[in-house]
Amino acid sequence: MPATGLLGFSQHIEPYSHSTETAVLKVLSDILLAIDADDLSALVLPDRSAAFDMVDHDILLRRLQTSYAISGVVLQ
């Protein structure tokens, strides 16, 4: 497995190439293989639920209207 960075961080799953079930099984498999090899394992799951709190909603709404022709009830 490729490792980069000081802590050996490695990202294995490409976001659009696997189903959720496949992604979970891949992560579980990687963790179990690391444990079997007596390697240190850590799973970090950052909370990105607040990501849209930083978006300027007026700009977002204008962009949806002009770039994607979204309007009316959908835009509201």
C-alpha angles and dihedrals in degrees: 000000000000115000128191136176133031095298097042093253112185131179114203108171123076107213099233104032100070138049117242091254092052091047093052092048091049092051092046091048092050091050093048092048090051091049091049089052090050089243122148112254132192131174114204117191111184118205107239096171091109094054093105091053087079095051118102098235095202091057091045092051092048090049092050090051098046103034101034104023092235113160146143121029093353091058092045 
